[in-house]
Every structure is written in C-alpha cells, then in structure tokens.
Amino acid sequence: MLARALRHPHLAEALRWERGGEPLDARTVAIAALGMVVPALGGLALGRPGMGFTIGLGAMLLAGAPAPAAATGEPPSPGAAILPAALAVVIATAIAGTVWTDIVMIALAGVAATISGYSRPLAVAAMRFIIFLVLSISLIEGAAGHRGAAALLFGAGALWNAAIRLLLARRRPAAPAAEPARPVTAAQRRAHWKRSMRTRAGWQFPIRLVLGLAVAALLSHVWPAHHYGWIVLTVALLTQRPLEPVPVKTLQRALGTALGVALTWAILTGLAAPAALTVAICLLATGASLARNRNYLAYAVLATPVILLVLDIGTPIAPALLVDRLVATLLGAAIVIGANLLLGRWIGPDPAPRAKRG
C-alpha cells in the first residue's frame, strides 16, 4: 500500500527533486549560509539575538526566490528583488496594528495580484511584495515593544541577501554574440494585459487571493486566542497564479509544515542552550535556502522551524502554539483549495470565443 501511495502522481511530484537551476556549488552554499550565520553571530555579539535572527529571516525568505532574469535573459538586478520587499516592509510598518490593517493588506494584495499579469518580472515582484507584506505585518504585530525596529530589521535582511549575491557574484565567460530576439514592447504588454482582464480567467488570481485572505483574516479574528494569523500567511504562500484545483505546492506546504512543527517541538525539547538553538536555526535556514528551488516540501520542513522560532523569539513556545500553527496551516490549505474549486467552476470554458462568433 505504501508503494502504491508513493506512485500517486501528486505525491510523486511533491517528492521530486529539481535538478535544474542554480548549481549547488560552494558559492550557492556560501550565500545560503551567510544569510543567517552572519546576522545571528552579530546579534549574539551585541546581546540582541532577536535582532540578528530577524535580519537572517528576511535574507532566508529572499534567498532562492525566482529571478525574472531566468526567463527573460535580462541581467539580474538586485533592485528587482529588493524594491518589492522594501516597499512591503514600509507599508506594513504604516498599517500594522490599526483598525484597517486587514482591509488595507487585502486590498493591496488584490491590486498586486491584478497587475501581476502584465509581465513575468512584474508577476515575480508582485508575489514577493504580497508575501513580504503579510509576513512583515505578522512580525510587527508580534513585536509589541519595538514594532518599527522589527520591520526595519526584517527589511534589512533583503538588503543583506542582495549584498552577499553581489559580493559573491559568479564570473561568467563572455558568450558568443547571438541574434537579438525581437523585444516585446510596453504597448504590446498593455494590450495583452487589457485583453486578459476582459475575461473571467484574467481575474481568477486576484479573486482567489482576496477571497482567501478575507476568510483567513476573519477566522483569525473569530478565534484570536489560537494565533490563527498563521492562516493568513499560509493563504498568501499557497495561492498561485495558475488555477489548479489541488496544487502540488499545497500538498507540499501542508505536509512540510506538519513535519516542520514536529521538528520544532523536537528542537525545543532537546536544545535548551541559546548557543545550541543558534546553531540549529543557522543550519535549518541554510538548508531551507538551498532547498527552496529544488523541492518545496523540503523547504517547508526546514523553513517552518526557523519562522516559528524567529517570530516567537524571546517568548516560550508552548506545545499548544505548535498545534495552533499546524491547524492553521491545514485551514489555510483548505481555504486555498476551496477557492480554487469555486473559481474553477465559475470560470469554466472561456466564453470570449463564443461571443466573437456570435
């Protein structure tokens, strides 16, 4: 029975290890490790471990993120990675803790999702903005005494990651001159985007994201004692542009978070010394950065303890909190799947061709 389960297409895809992309060489490992290790050691040296871990978390979440240059052939731009994250942190600092936090957050996420269809680079930037916005708000609201500093440090992690990549930039041999591809003009992109927004399919991503975030935010307010703000983060992470009823990434996130929560419990049970926890967080963050573009299940297993330990740093993490995080992940996955199924039925076959024939 186990062998049959492992052959299921969804599970087989969830366990598949991607071999393409950036090579797993010394440079890649160094970027992944330095992202957390240097800020963590700096925080410990200053007697402010939480400060170092917060910077390292920002660097880890940006490490391994898909780069627009991979598809377009354009040279990589650090600003393309930093600007969406920085903008999200600034906005989160301004709106976190207000009466309108959830409404503004959902509205901005909806706007970002709507314009993400303009081009692939803009889609990557929009997704990065949405995730950093939700994560920044969660971090700020959990840091009651130093909200502004927490947001600034989290955003500094993005700058630190970009700085490492620039310092360790790989020298590429000059490629032979090739015939330049015909560029897509801004007018062509606008025309394509406007055509897509005249169809139901063009609106499916922003509708699913806004609907999912709204339900998640409502649940977090209905049961405030259960730390269900994690549902909002889960929905933001799992809602993808392509409309698929049960995405493989949802299975990977749910299973990975369950295993990650168990790993967090094991770490907190077996490691009490601050130095030991620091080593564990650095190792996990390095592994998560390396696994992100290779297997999202492995990334979720390794990143979940880092996020849990850093978001709740300085406060004891009770088993009940870990259970809440797991339940919130499952609820978030259910919300995403429900929105996918609902929008899939609503969209159906694109009516535009039939309208033209009539």
N, C-alpha and C positions, 0 to 999 in steps of 0.2 A: 504493500500500500504506500509506503514511503517513496519507493522508486516511481510509482505512478504519479504521486503528488509532485515530485521533483521534475517530472516531464511535462507538467501543465505549462502551457505557453506563457502565462503571466508570471508564474513563479520562476520558470527558466529564464525569462527576460530579466526579472528582478535580481537574479543571482549572477547574471552575465557580467563579466569584467571587460570594460572597454580598453582596447589596446592602442587605439589611435591617440591623436592629440599630442600634447607636450611630452617629450621624452622624460622618463623617470631617471634623470641623471643627478649628479652632485649639485648642480645649480638649482634644480627644481626642489630637491630635498632641503637645501640651504634656505631657500626663500620660505618654504613651509615652516621650517624650524625657527628661523629668526623672527618670524612674525609674532610668535608668542613668547619665545625664550627671552629676547632682549627686554621687552617691556616688563615681563614678570620679574626678571632679576633687578631691573631698575626700580620697580615698585617695592621689592623686598629691601633693597639697599636704603630707600628713603623711608622705610617703615610704613609704606602705604601700598600693601599688596593689591588691594582692590583697584587702585588706580592703574597699576601695571596690567592686571588681568583684563580690565575694561578696554584698554588700548589693544591688547592682544586679541580680544574677541572681535573687535572691528576689523583687524587685519586678517583674522582667520575667515571671517564671513566674506571678505572680498577676494581672498586667495582662491585661485582656481575658477573664478567666475568666467563664464563665456565671454570672449572678447569679440567685438564686432569685426576686428581685422581678420579674424579667422575665415570669415565668409566673404568679405569684400575685397581682400587683398590689400587694403589700405594699411599704412604703417600704424602700429599700435600707438595709441595716445593715452598717457596717464590721466589726462583731464577727462577723457570719456568715462573712466572708471570712478574718478574722484568726485566730479561735479554732481552726479545724481545722489551719491551718498551724502555729500556735504549739504546739499540743498535739503535733503530729507531730515538731517540732524537739526538744521536751523529751524525748519518748520516745526519739527517735533518739540523743540525747546519752547517755541512760542505757544503751542496749543495744548501741551500735556498738562493734565490736572485741571482743565477748565470744564465748564458745563458742556461746551460744544466739542470736546475732544473727539469723540467717536464720529460725530456728524461730519466734522471737517476732514478727519482722516479718511472716512469712507468716500467723501466727495472728491478729495484729491486723488485717491487711488482710482476712482472711476474715471477721472479726467486722464490720468496717466495711461490707464488701460485703453481708453478710446483713441488716443493719439499714437499708441504703440504700433498700430497697423501701417503707419506711414512708411517705415523702413525697418530693416533688421537692426541697424545700430540703435535706432530710437526704441525699438522693442526691448533690446538688452538694457538700455539705460532706464526705461520705464519700469521694468521688473526690478532692477536694482533699487530704484527710488522707492517702490512700493514696499519691498522687504525691509529696507533700512528705515523707512518711516515707521512701520509697525514695530520693529524691534527697538528703535530709539524711544518710542513712546512707552513701551513696556519697561525699558531700562530706567527711564526718567521717573516714571511713576513708582518704581520700586526703590528709588533713592531719594527719600523724602527730605533728607537734610542737605543734600548737595546736588540738586537736580541739574542746574546749569553745568556744573563741573562734570557730571556723569555724561551728559550729552556731548560736551566738548571732547572728552577723553575717547568716547566711542567713535566720534568722527575722526579723531586723530589717528585711529587705527587704520583707516583707509589711506591717509597720507603716508603712514609708516609702510604699509604694504607697497604702495607705489614707489616710495623711496628705495626699498630693497630691490624691486624689479629694475629700477634704473641703475643702481649700483652694480647689480649682477647681470646686466643685460648681456645676452648671448651675441657674440660676434658672428654674423652670417657672411659667408663668402658672396661676392658680387655675382648675381645671377645674369645669364646672358640676356641681352635685350630682346624683348618679345613684343609682338604687335599689340598695341594697347587696345583693350576691349572698349567697345562703344559705351560711353558713360550714360547712366540714367539721369536725366535732368530733373530738377526740382519740380518743373511743371508736370512731367510725366508721373512723378510720385504723387503729387497732389491730386492729379486726375484719377489715378488708380485708387487712392485712399477714399476720395469722394464717391467713386462708384461702389466701393465695398460698403460704405456707410449707408447706401441706399437699400441694402439688403438686410434681412434678418441675421444672416451669418456674420455680417460685419459688426453687429452689436453683441454677439453672443458672449465674447470675453468680458467686456465691461459689465454686462448684466450679471453674469455668473459671479464675478468678483464682488460687485456691490451687494448683491443678494447674500452671498456667503458671509461677507464681513458684517452685514447688518444683523443676520441671525446670530453670528458668533458674539458680537458685541452685546446683543440682547441677553443671551444666555449668561455672559459674564456679569451682567448687572442683576439678573434674577437670582443668581447664587454667588454673591460676592465673597463669601467665606471660603469658597473652594478654589480660588486662584484660577478661575476659568478664562482669564485673559490670554492664556496659552492657546485657547481655541482660535482666537483672532490671528495669532501668529501662524498656527497650523494652516488655516484657510489661505492666508497670504502666500505661504510657501508652496502649497499644493495646487492652487488654481493656476493652470497653464493656459496659454493662448489656444493651442489646438483643442478642439472639443472631442473628448473621448469619454465614454460612459464610466469606465473604471480604469483610469490611467495606471500604468505600471508604477509610476512615481508615488502614487497614493499608497499602493501596497508596500512599497519600499519604505516610505516615511512612517507608516503605522507600525510595521514590523520592526523597523530600525529604532523607532522611539521606544517601543516596548523593551527591546534588548538594551537600549541606552539607559532607560530608567533602572533596569536591573543592574547594569554596570555601575551606575551612580550609587545605588544602595550598597553594592559590594565595596566601592571605593570608600564611602563614608564609614562603613563598618570596619574595614581593615586598615584604613590610614587615618591617623589622628594628628600626627605631627604636621605643622604648616609646611615644612620643607618637603615632606613626602607628598602632600597634596599638590604642591607647586610642580614637582616633577611629573606627577600623574597628569595634571592639566596640560603641561607643555607637551608631553608625549601624545596625548589624545588630540590636541589642537594640530600638531604636526601631521599625525595620521589622517585627520579629517581633511586638512588642506590638500593632501596628496590623493585622497580617495574621491574627492568631490566630482571630478570629471571622469572618473573611472567606474565607480559603482555607487549610486546614491544610497543604497541600503547600507553599505559600509560607512559612508559619510554620516548618515543619520545615527548609526550606532555610536560612532566616535564623537560627533559634534554635540549630541544631546547632553552628555555629562558636562561638557565644557560650558554650554549655555546655561544649564541648571546651576552649576557651581558658581559661575560668574554673576549671573543675575541675582542670585540669593547670597552673594558673598557677605560675610560678616554676620549672618543670621543662621541659627541652627536649622538644618533641613530635616524635618520630621518625615517618617515614612508616609504619613497621610498626605504630605505635599507631593511626594513622588507619585502616589496613587492618583492624586488630582491631575498631575501632568499627563499621566498615561490615559486617564479617562478623557481629558480634554483633547488629546491627540486623536483618539478614536472618534470623539464627537466631531472634531474638525474634519476628519476624513469623511465621515458620514455626510456632513453638510456639503462638502465638495462634490461627492458622488451624486447626492440628491439634486444639486443644482445642475450637474452635467446631464442627468437623465431628464430633468424638467425642460431644460433648454433644448436638448436634443429632440424631444417630442414637439416642442413649439416651432423649431426651425423647419424640420422635415426637409423635403426637397425644395431647393431654391425656386420660388415662384417667378423669378425675373425672366427666365427664358420663355415661359408660357405667356407672360404678359406681352413680350415683344412680338410673339407670333400672332397674338390676338389683335 
